[in-house]
Amino acid sequence: MRDPKILEAVKQSLALLTERAPGRAIEVRIPPYAAVQCGDGPTHTRGTPPNVIEMNAETWLALASGERSWADAMSAGLISASGVRADLTELLPLEVKR
C-alpha cells in the first residue's frame, strides 16, 4: 500500500526533476509510487528505455533533499542504474523539503 504523504513527496520531487532536466532519455522509477522520463538525449517511446534508474522512495527522497549523495547511494547498492545516461549526480539535490 502506498503512503499518501510519501506519494505526494515523490510526485513533487519527480516533477522538479523533469523541470530541471526535460526530455525522455532516462526513465526514473520509484516503485510503487511513480515513474518519469527526463533528460536530454535520444527520445524513447516503446518498451524498456536504454537508460533506467530505479530505487525505493526513501532513497529517492534522501537524494532529492540532499541527505544522501548519488555516489553514496550507488556504493550502498540502493540504486539500480543501467545505460550511459543513468546518472543523476549533476541534477541532485533538488532542494526539496521532506
NORMONOR-V870994 format. One record per helix or strand. SS is the DSSP state (h for helix, s for strand). FROM is the first residue (numbers start at 1). TO is the last residue. If there is no record, write none. Layout:
SS&FROM&TO  SS&FROM&TO
This chain:
h&4&20  s&26&30  s&34&38  s&52&54  h&57&65  h&70&75  s&80&82  h&89&91
